[in-house]
Amino acid sequence: MITPTSPERRVFFFESGVTVHRDTVTYRMYRDIVCLARPSEGSRKTSSSVSSEDLVGCPVCEHFELQFGPSPIPRSLIWIDFTVIFVTGAAGQLGTALCSKLADACVGLSRDQLDLSDCAAIAALVESERPKVIINCAAYTAVDLAEDDPASCRQINADAVAALAKSATKVGALLVQISTDYVFGGSTIADGPNHEDSPLEAQGVYAQTKLAGEQHAQTCPDHLVVRTCGIYGHLPQPKNFVETMLRIGVDREELSVVDDQHCNPTSASTIADAVIALIDAKARGVFHVAASPPTTWCQFAREIFKQSDMVTRVVPITTEQFGAKAARPRHSVLDTSKYTRVTGKSLPTIADDLAIYLATRA
């Protein structure tokens, strides 16, 4: 449980509508939120009140003498909100990137802090801490294993989202659901990239449960669904396509990689920046976030080796030749023009995105 001594929480609100540190980077997403605190005798828990000692080193201190009426705001009216942004799946690639970028503005929840298989625990935490935003990065992503364990996959990818949506609705929070290009299953590229309203064709347990998760998220009046593709990010022991290619390529002169699945692999850092930009723009609904232009896994592998100065030869094969247990979409390319239109920001090329990732590897 988050407590008043949690060092992560540094978001302050004052009664009477006084706005402080409204333009700082950390709180840029909440520059329009004011006047949420209550006096020490109000309905908030007294354990949440902040003493003068608690304010040492806090960015609000320099603004402490702001005037309300004829006198400064007394310290007794300062309250600290411990529950601004929840990031579930905080130990994963995207969750890690988001927590790093949001810093003090979020509370990262890994499996140890919140068991998403326990819907009662989800409700208890959300409804007691009342976050303003919930970014759900948690997911069951073992695509092939999901075929043998559909119940576990559905619990995390669908049922947990339903519980989050229900609780987010109760507390008036924005629910941001991270989804996947796998909800598209097109077998042809003739019609171009998939837009947010393109026909859906989820194939396999993983894709179907992620689609169900989208649908559950959309039951929350205040929701944002972000579809992305081929996430790769920094972790102590990362398991993603880029790291797999680098690890295997060191000892192999030749690798066979699927060349008939068209996609947009994207770094966790880029996706995290885009999610923050969408929230900051007050975007709602479904959005696609991915690097460009489209590629295939075979072509992407070649780019990885090229940028890493490795001579491993990549041989193209078909999906059938690879023989994965679960179905994969042949054409899950995401069109991101809506994102650019709403946020005014562009997304990187696949090559540039990869270059930054490789340059910042531990």
HELIX and SHEET records of a PDB file:
HELIX    1   1 GLU A   15  GLY A   17  5                                   3    
HELIX    2   2 ARG A   28  TYR A   30  5                                   3    
HELIX    3   3 THR A   46  SER A   48  5                                   3    
HELIX    4   4 GLU A   53  LEU A   55  5                                   3    
HELIX    5   5 CYS A   61  HIS A   63  5                                   3    
HELIX    6   6 ARG A   75  LEU A   77  5                                   3    
HELIX    7   7 GLN A   93  LEU A  102  1                                  10    
HELIX    8   8 ALA A  103  ALA A  105  5                                   3    
HELIX    9   9 CYS A  119  GLU A  129  1                                  11    
HELIX   10  10 LEU A  145  GLU A  147  5                                   3    
HELIX   11  11 PRO A  150  ARG A  154  1                                   5    
HELIX   12  12 GLN A  155  ASP A  159  3                                   5    
HELIX   13  13 ALA A  160  VAL A  171  1                                  12    
HELIX   14  14 ASP A  181  VAL A  183  5                                   3    
HELIX   15  15 GLY A  204  ALA A  217  1                                  14    
HELIX   16  16 PHE A  241  GLY A  249  1                                   9    
HELIX   17  17 ALA A  268  ASP A  280  1                                  13    
HELIX   18  18 TRP A  297  GLN A  307  1                                  11    
HELIX   19  19 THR A  319  PHE A  322  1                                   4    
HELIX   20  20 SER A  337  THR A  343  1                                   7    
HELIX   21  21 ILE A  350  ALA A  359  1                                  10    
SHEET    1   A 2 VAL A  11  PHE A  14  0                                        
SHEET    2   A 2 ILE A  78  ASP A  81 -1                                        
SHEET    1   B 2 GLN A  67  PHE A  68  0                                        
SHEET    2   B 2 SER A  71  PRO A  72 -1                                        
SHEET    1   C 6 VAL A 107  LEU A 109  0                                        
SHEET    2   C 6 ILE A  85  THR A  88  1                                        
SHEET    3   C 6 VAL A 133  ASN A 136  1                                        
SHEET    4   C 6 LEU A 174  THR A 180  1                                        
SHEET    5   C 6 HIS A 223  THR A 228  1                                        
SHEET    6   C 6 GLY A 285  HIS A 288  1                                        
SHEET    1   D 2 ILE A 231  TYR A 232  0                                        
SHEET    2   D 2 THR A 266  SER A 267  1                                        
SHEET    1   E 2 GLU A 254  VAL A 258  0                                        
SHEET    2   E 2 ARG A 313  ILE A 317  1                                        
SHEET    1   F 2 HIS A 262  CYS A 263  0                                        
SHEET    2   F 2 THR A 295  THR A 296 -1                                        
END                                                                             
